[in-house]
């Protein structure tokens, strides 16, 4: 059988603790409704959960944490809920940026920011610049983000540059135009809330990511729940197209 070169990049190094965790934070509204509270109360509690998960990731040695906060499809929600979410987002930016910086956390936002009010965009810019040189953890918020949008904006950028200076296009070149070109692809994807979809999140980047779904609603997702997800990840065999035998041969010797 003839063997040709693969178009897929070399397999990344596999660590016992995920280098990059990406999470869809689902279930805020249901958490509040279960307690006969307005949906926005669930979103406010969800912000508290974010703080705890950031802390837990740092303690476990995770280097990149990416949270899907607001998708490009979420604009379809009732206008009063969207308005409340925008105010909550603005308030969180105002309160949390300095705390992130004090803890050595790099802050990034990916997504189409053109629909956000100028004050939100201003705080995002301030936060990214203030924390640009921090290295304890890279914390990314996906806001007005969609995986298809990401691929299309990368395509447009790449085509515009290729007109000025022709380039040889391959996966490695293309990935440099994606929103998360500063981070490795996620090792572990988590979705809370009992849904089993990736919902247009990091479509390109999740190609070989380990998927973990839990019925736990996001406001109840704590350090122990994160540990369960990491333990599940540790039980997986990440083959990246290889056989189990090849993976075992490639493992470093213990001792």
PyMOL commands that set and color helices and strands:
alter all, ss='L'
color gray80, all
select helices_A, chain A and resi 28-34+39-60+74-76+79-102+113-115+118-130+147-164+171-175+218-220+223-234+244-250
alter helices_A, ss='H'
color red, helices_A
select strands_A, chain A and resi 20-24+64-71+105-110+137-145+188-191+210-213
alter strands_A, ss='S'
color yellow, strands_A
deselect
rebuild
show_as cartoon
